[in-house]
Amino acid sequence: MADNNNPPTLLGEALLEALRLAVRQEIEAVMGQNGLVGKKPHDVVKPYLTIKEAADISRLGPSTVRLLIRKRQLKALQVGRRVIIKTTDLEKYLEAHPIEALPE
């Protein structure tokens, strides 16, 4: 807000701080309506995942995820050239196919 030639005034500083506070409160209000308060960007659950994202989440390789889709063991949608997987479908598959640890 300050000009290069004129130093910022006390009134200008107060106005700038009031605007920052108002914007911050508005963002928090919108995030609260969407259930996003206190969450970081990586905490937000996406409704659909790419093959790479599904592989990262499930700790499987992307080729394994593609194989499961081809075998129709994992549901997927094709949108144009992109293949996406519903997060809930991935969770259902993983819960239905648990890996049991072998005794030592």
Secondary structure, 3 states (H helix, E strand, C coil): CCCCCCCCCHHHHHHHHHHHHHHHHHHHHHHHHCCCCCCCHHHCCCCEEEHHHHHHHHCCCHHHHHHHHHCCCCCCEEECCEEEEEHHHHHHHHHHCCCCCCCC
